[in-house]
Amino acid sequence: MRYIILPFLLIQLLFSQNLSKKIMVTSSKTEKKAQEELNRFNELTGERVKKLQEELNFEIKARPSGKFYVLVLEPFENYSKAKIVLDEIKFRYTDAYISKYTQPKK
């Protein structure tokens, strides 16, 4: 009986996770450089990204990550929502990619 219930529990766990993806755009060695990248990103991406940000409820920010500072768009509920935004910015940020979202340490 438990072997029948186990797959259902695993499926529920997989689909119940909210905020599971982020888009890594750039990384920098200094906070100042990351902030400059954020300002540049906001200038280069147009109203379409701002509209997607309102629709999908994600943040565009520069934040520390290990020894570096990253420009990141986060969090997204799932891969397909992150992919919509990635497709919109990929022409300017060819190295941007989707990865697992982990809440930043405070």
C-alpha positions as CSV (number, residue, x, y, z in Angstrom):
1,M,0.0,0.0,0.0
2,R,2.8,2.5,0.8
3,Y,4.3,1.9,-2.6
4,I,1.1,3.1,-4.2
5,I,1.0,6.3,-2.1
6,L,4.7,7.2,-2.4
7,P,4.5,8.3,-6.1
8,F,1.6,10.5,-5.4
9,L,3.4,12.2,-2.5
10,L,6.5,12.8,-4.6
11,I,4.4,14.3,-7.4
12,Q,2.6,16.6,-4.9
13,L,5.9,17.7,-3.5
14,L,7.4,18.5,-6.9
15,F,4.4,20.5,-8.0
16,S,3.8,22.3,-4.7
17,Q,7.1,24.1,-4.6
18,N,6.6,27.8,-5.2
19,L,9.4,30.1,-6.4
20,S,11.7,27.5,-7.8
21,K,13.6,29.3,-10.6
22,K,15.7,32.5,-11.2
23,I,17.5,34.0,-14.1
24,M,21.2,34.7,-13.7
25,V,22.1,37.6,-15.9
26,T,25.7,38.8,-14.9
27,S,28.2,38.5,-12.2
28,S,30.7,41.1,-10.9
29,K,33.5,41.3,-8.5
30,T,32.3,44.5,-6.8
31,E,29.0,45.8,-5.6
32,K,29.5,49.0,-7.5
33,K,30.0,47.1,-10.8
34,A,26.9,45.0,-10.1
35,Q,24.9,48.2,-9.5
36,E,26.1,49.7,-12.7
37,E,25.0,46.5,-14.5
38,L,21.6,46.8,-12.9
39,N,21.3,50.4,-14.1
40,R,22.4,49.3,-17.6
41,F,20.0,46.4,-17.6
42,N,17.1,48.7,-16.7
43,E,18.1,51.1,-19.5
44,L,18.5,48.4,-22.2
45,T,15.5,46.3,-21.5
46,G,12.3,48.1,-22.5
47,E,8.7,48.3,-21.4
48,R,8.2,44.6,-22.3
49,V,10.4,43.4,-19.4
50,K,8.7,45.8,-17.0
51,K,5.3,44.5,-18.1
52,L,6.4,40.9,-17.6
53,Q,7.8,41.9,-14.2
54,E,4.3,43.2,-13.2
55,E,2.6,40.1,-14.6
56,L,4.9,37.5,-13.2
57,N,5.8,39.3,-10.0
58,F,9.6,38.9,-10.0
59,E,12.4,41.3,-8.9
60,I,15.3,42.6,-10.8
61,K,18.2,43.2,-8.5
62,A,21.9,43.1,-7.8
63,R,22.9,41.2,-4.7
64,P,25.8,39.3,-3.2
65,S,26.3,35.7,-4.0
66,G,29.3,34.0,-2.5
67,K,32.4,36.1,-3.3
68,F,30.7,37.9,-6.2
69,Y,27.7,40.1,-6.8
70,V,25.1,39.0,-9.3
71,L,22.4,40.6,-11.4
72,V,19.5,38.3,-11.1
73,L,15.8,38.2,-11.9
74,E,14.0,36.2,-9.2
75,P,11.9,34.4,-8.1
76,F,9.8,32.6,-10.7
77,E,7.2,29.9,-9.9
78,N,8.5,27.6,-12.5
79,Y,10.8,27.1,-15.5
80,S,8.2,28.0,-18.2
81,K,7.6,31.5,-16.6
82,A,11.3,32.1,-16.3
83,K,11.8,31.0,-19.9
84,I,9.3,33.7,-21.1
85,V,11.5,36.4,-19.6
86,L,14.8,34.7,-20.6
87,D,13.6,34.7,-24.2
88,E,12.9,38.4,-24.0
89,I,16.4,39.4,-22.7
90,K,18.5,36.7,-24.4
91,F,19.3,38.9,-27.4
92,R,21.2,41.4,-25.2
93,Y,22.4,39.0,-22.5
94,T,23.4,35.9,-24.4
95,D,25.0,34.3,-21.3
96,A,21.9,34.6,-19.1
97,Y,20.5,31.3,-17.9
98,I,17.8,29.8,-15.7
99,S,18.9,28.1,-12.5
100,K,17.4,26.9,-9.2
101,Y,16.2,29.6,-6.9
102,T,17.5,29.6,-3.4
103,Q,16.5,32.4,-1.1
104,P,19.4,34.7,-0.5
105,K,21.0,34.8,3.0
106,K,20.4,38.0,4.9
